[in-house]
Amino acid sequence: MNNIRLTKKNEDGSYDYGELLFKTIDLYGGDHKSRTLEIAPGVNEQEVENVYFGLTLNETGGRVPFTPEKEGSYFLTNSVYKNIKFYLETKSGVKLYPDKNGLIKITKTLIKPMDVVLHVVAEKFATNRLTEETVFDQIDIEISAS
């Protein structure tokens, strides 16, 4: 990922260098949050070809990818967090569809920073433990380019 930078942005367009991707999500009552992410060529890169986005869950037994909810769906889900879905869209609201492995092609050629919006949708009772505070600490965003 040295050839690509991924930076979180606040609603006002400023950069957020904090650790949390989403500050609060109500996993018990249900919620829908979004976060703008800026994807840009790395510091020493002028352009990057074939940029892909993916999500994985790091479990003790290995990595569990987020894959399409069903064929043709833009929602990404996995077997561990069944009631939590993610989807990605452009800044103008066009939903980006993943391939069968859960990878989303962002762009063929990235020559300047571009914003995408990551959404998380938690269904009501996505967790049944009211005391569970950290859920997303094991979820990784993977950006790759060829």
N, C-alpha and C positions, 0 to 999 in steps of 0.2 A: 504494500500500500504506500510505498515511498513516492510513487509517481502520481498519487491522488491525495488531495486534502479533503477531509470531511469536517465541517464545522457546524455546530448548532447555532441557530439564530433566534433571537427574541422577536416578539410581535412588532416591535418598533424598528426592526432591521439590524439592531446591534448584535454583536456576537456574544454567545454564552459559552464560557469555558468551564462551567461547573461540571460535576461528575454525572448528574442525573439527566437522562434524556427527557423524561416526563416528571414534573415535580410532584403532582398528585393525581392518582387515578382511583376512583371508587370501584373496587373489585367486588364489593358486596351488593351495592345498590345499582350497579351498571354505570357505564360511562363511555364517552367518546371524546378523545383528545387528539390534537394534532401538533406537529412540531416541524418547523421549517429547517431543512438541512441544506447547507451550501456544499456543492461538490465542485472542486476546482482542480486544475492540473497542479502537480507538486511544484515546489519552489524552483527547481531547476528544469522543469518541463515546459515546452511551448505548446504541445498538444498531446492528448492521450487518445488512443483508439479503443473502440468497443468497451464502453464502461458498463459494468454490471453491478447490481445491488442485490444483496441477499441477507436473510436473517437466520441465525442458528441459536440453539439453546445448548449451553455447555452443561451437561449432566455428568454425574460421576461415572456413568457407563459409556460416555462418549458424547459426540455432537449429534443433536437432533435438529434437522433442518425444518424450517417453516416452508410448507409447500401449498399449492393452491387448494382451497377448500373443496372444490370439485372442478371438473374439466371446464375451462372457459371462465373461471371465476378470477376476479382480481384480489380476493381475500386470501391472505396467507395464514395458515393455522399449523399446529403440530399436535402430536399425540399426548403431550404432557399438559399443555394449557389448552384444553379443548374449547373453552368458552371465551377465549381471547383471540381476536383477529387483528391483523395488520393489513394495511394497504398503502400504496404509494401513488401519488399523483403529481402532475406538474404544477407549477405555481398558478397556472391559468385554470386548473381544475380538471385536466384530462387524466383519467385513471390509467395507470401503467399496469399491464398484464404480465404475470410471471410465466415462465415456461414450466414444464411438468416437474422440474427439479426445484422450483421456487426462485429461480434467478430472474431478475427484471433487467432488461436492457434499457439503460438510461439514455444513451446516445451513441451514435457511431463514432463521432469525433468530438472531443471536448477540448475547446481552445480557450474558453474563458469561464469564469465561475457561473454556475447555474443553480437555481434553487429548485428543490423538490420538497414535497410535504408528505411526511410519514404520519399516518393515522393509526390509532389503536382504538379498537372497539371492544369493551368488556361487557359481556352480557350480565344480566342480573345474576347474582350468586356465582360469579366466576371463581370465587373462592368461598369456601364455607367456614373458614376460620377467621373470625373478626380480628384476631390478634396478629395475623400474618402481615408484617410490615414491608418486607422486601420480597418482591416476586421477579422483577425484571433485571436483577443484578447478574443473572446468568445468561442474558440474551445479548448476543453480539451482532453488530452490523458488519457485514463483509462487503467491501467495495473492491472490485477487481477490474483490471484492464488487460488487453492483450497487445 
